[in-house]
């Protein structure tokens, strides 16, 4: 029996195994996020976040105000940078969840070519 023939039953046994609670939770999360991204409300929410992000970028790029002392200027800039980072993180979380979901589905042999094309 060739090595390839011996590996096929092992691969089949891997695919038959029961999913762990963590894997099931990750797959449910991926499905929920995929469904969420299709909802009109999510698209509106993304636009709102993007508007806030642009506002904070504009605030960060404004020249220092002469009437503020140095510490106040630093705090204003740091506040804007923190908000920018938080908004970018909020916008990027669904994409990272779907990327992890795609990897997990491939690992478990659950990915279909249609799902791969969507992402």
C-alpha positions, 0 to 999 in steps of 0.5 A: 500500500502506498503512503498516499493510500495510507494518508487518505483514511487518516485525512477522513478520520480527521474530518469526521472528528467532532468539533470542539466547543471553541470551533463551533463558537468561532463558526457561529461567530463567523456566520453571524458576522457574515449575516450582519454585514449584509444588513442595511443597518450595518452599512449605515453604521459603517458610514457613521463610523467613517464620518466620525473617523474623518472628523477626528482626522481633521481635528488631529490635523488642525494646527496647534491653537495659540491660546492652549498651553503645551499640555492641552495641545498634547492631550487634544492630539492624543485624544484624537489619535486614540479615537482614530485608533478605536474607530479603525479597530471597530471598522476592522474587527468584522474583517479579521473575524471573517479571515479567521473564520475562513482559515478555520473552515479550510482547516476543518474542510468546511470551506466551499469555493463560493465562500472563498470567492465572497471573501 
